[in-house]
Amino acid sequence: MIEEHGKEIGVRELCEALGESRASFYRSRKPKQSAADRVSHRKLTKFEEERVLETLNSERFRDMAPGKIYATLLDEGIYLCSERSMYRILSRNKQNLQRRQSSPRLYTKPELLATAPNQLWSWDITKLKGPAKWTYFYLYKIIDVYSRFVVGWMVEYRETGALAKEFIDDTCAKQEILPNQLTLHADKGSSMTSRTVGQLLADLGVTKTHSRPHVSNDNPYSESAFKTLKYRPGFPECFGSIEDERAF
């Protein structure tokens, strides 16, 4: 409040009369900070910057991008500074251009060839619509590439690596798969590449192969089987329950 001739005038009325914003008024009343006061307490000291630069240029990290270095150190419980600060330090020392990301990895097309049953399987997971909008059930399916026979399937409420492990383990047991007999092919979905599934296949002696990244036709057998299923006459638009889907 401001007094004028014994009458108090509010800040809002005063600012409106003068055509100024209240934010500017309040800002003008704050004491000005010196340059030293404006320095963030989080700013790295010269010693800390030297330590960060020494780490970035170490034999272990000198060929790695700051983002990868930052993530690696965090995994080891070490925090030197933010990823952006690493870039700033490298830029100030004219070292940004010296660091190149690793060359793109070249993936070869997987060779899917089977001369007898139970040599090569293809598996995948697809979503099928449930009774309400945005609800789905998940169909897991494995087919034998040689015979196109469905060696295993199941329908569940969700897609997880743990369920995939149980599904593959049961199917291998039913088909009496021996160690070093089978190759199992899949795309690069999260369940397919999960550590849980990878460990199971190693224990069973099953070789695993994966599609190339962003290449949809590297797993054609499962993809075409799902399309045949969904486009056949009489396939429901949606399922009323998981039991209905399993029965179908």
N, C-alpha and C positions, 0 to 999 in steps of 0.2 A: 504494500500500500504506500502511496505517496501523498503527502499533505500539501494542499494549495489553499491559502487563505483560510486555514483552519478546517478545510473540508478534505476528507480522504478520497483519493481517486484510485480505483483499482488498476492493476497492470493491464488487464484486458482493455478497459476503456481508453487508457492512455495510448496503448499501441494502436488501437483502432483509429484514434484521433490523429495520430502521427503517421499512420499508414505503414507501420513497421510490424514485423512478426514478433511474437513473444519469445521465440527461440533466440532471435538476434539480441533482444533486450537482456535475457538471462545470460547469454554468452558474454555480452559486454561487461557484465558485473563480476565475472569470474576473474580471479587474479591470473595474469599471464604466466605461463611456465617458461622456465629457462630451457635452453637446449639440453642441458644435463638432466633436467626433470623429465623431458620427453623421451629419453632413452628407455626402452623396455627393460625390465629386470630379467627378461628371458634371453636377452641378447648374449651371444657367446662371447667370452673373453678371448683375447688374442691367443692365450695358451690353449683354450679349448678348440679354437679354429685350427690351430697347428696340429693338434691331436687328431681332429677329424680328417684333415688333409693327409696326414701321415697314414691313417688307416685306409683311406681311399686309394692311396698310391702304394700300399703294401703289395707284396708278391701275390697274396691270396686274392685281393680285390681289384687290382689295377686294370684288369680287362673286363670288369663287370660294370653294369649300369648302376647308378645310385639307388634306383628303386629296388633292385635285387639285393644290393648290399644292405639296404635298410631292413628289408624283410629277413635276410639271413641273420643279421645281428639281433633282431627282435626275437627270433626263434631261439637264440642262445641266451636270451635275457639281458642283452646289452642295448642301451639307448644312448647314443652320442648326441644326436640332434635330429630334427625333422628331415624328411626326404628333400623338401624344398631347400632347406639350409645347405644340404650337401651339394645341390645344383648351384646355389649361389656361391659357395666357396670355390667350387671348380671353375665357375665362370670368372670370378675375380682373379684366379690364377691362370686363366686362359688355357684350361685343360678340358673344357667340355667337348671340343671338336676331336680330341684325341680318343674319346671313348665311343666305341661303336657297339651297337647291339649285335649279338651273335647272328650269323647268317641263318636264314630260314632253313629249317630242317626239311630235307627232301624225303618224302614217304613213298615207298614203292607200293604198287597196287597188289593187294593180297591175292595169292593164287589159290582158288577154291576148287580143288579137284578131288573127287572121291571115286574109287574103283570098286567099293563094296560097302555094305551097310556098316554103320557104327564106326566109320573112319573119320567123318567130318559132319559136325552138327552146326546149325545156325540158330541163334536164339535172339529174341527181342521182346520188348514190352510195348503194348499199345493201350491207349485210353479208350474206354467205351462209356457212353453217356449214361448217367444215372437218372433217377426219377425227378430230380429238381435241377434247376439251372446251376451251372458251375459245379455239379457233382459228377464224379467219375468213378468207375471201377477199372482195375488194371489187369489186363490179360497177359500172363507170362506164357511164352510158347517156345518150344524147341522142336525143330524139324531135322530129320536126317537128309542131308543134301543128296545122297545117292538115290534114295527111294522116295523122297519127299514125304515120308511117313512122319506124323506128329508123335514123337517119342515121349513128350511130356508137356503138360499145360496146367495152369492153375489161375484162378481169379481171386484177387485180393483188393482190399480197400485202399492200399497205398503201394508205392514203389520204393523199395529200400534195398540196400545191399544185403542186409541180413535175410530178408525173404528170398532174394535171388540165390543166396548161398544154399538155403534149405531146399529150394526148388531144384537146383542143379544137382545137389548131393543125392536127393531122393531119385531123380531121373537116372543118374549114373548107376545107382544101386539096382533099380528095376531092370535096366538093360544089361547089367552085369559087365560093366566096362572095366577092363583091366588097365593097369598102369602102362603108359606109353602107347596106348591103342588109339586114343581119340584126340582130335583137334576140335576145339570149340571156337566158333567165330561169332563176333558181335560188332555192333557199332561202338562209338565212344561215349555212350551215355554214362551217367554217374553211377548207376548200379553195375553196369558192365565193367567199368574200370575201377570199381571199389577195391580197397585192400582186402576186404573180407572175402570177396569172390576170388581174387587173385591168389590168396593164401590157400583157399580150398582146392583150386585147380592144381596148385603146386603139390599139395598133399596127395591128391588123387593121381598125379602123374598125367594130367591132361594138358596138352599144349593149347595156349590161347592165342588168337589173332584178332586184330581189330581193323575196322574200316579206317581209311585215311580221314583226317579232320575235314569237315564240311563237304564230304563226298557222300551223297545219299545212296548211290547205286553200288556201293562196295559190299552191301549186305542184301543182295537182290532176292534171295530165297525167302527170307522172313518178310521182307517188305511186300513182295508179290503175294505171299500167302495171306497176309493181313488184308490186302486190298481185295483179294478174291472173297474172303470172308465177309467183309463189310459191304461189298457190292452185289452179293448174291440176292436173288429174289426172296422176299420174306424176312430179310434181316431187320430187326426192330430199330426204330428211330432212337429209342432209349429203352432202358430196362427199369422195371419197377423196384427191383431189389437185387442183391448180389446172388441170392438163390435162383432168381429167374435167369440171370446171366449164366450161371453154372449149368443150369438145366438145359438151356439153349445150346 
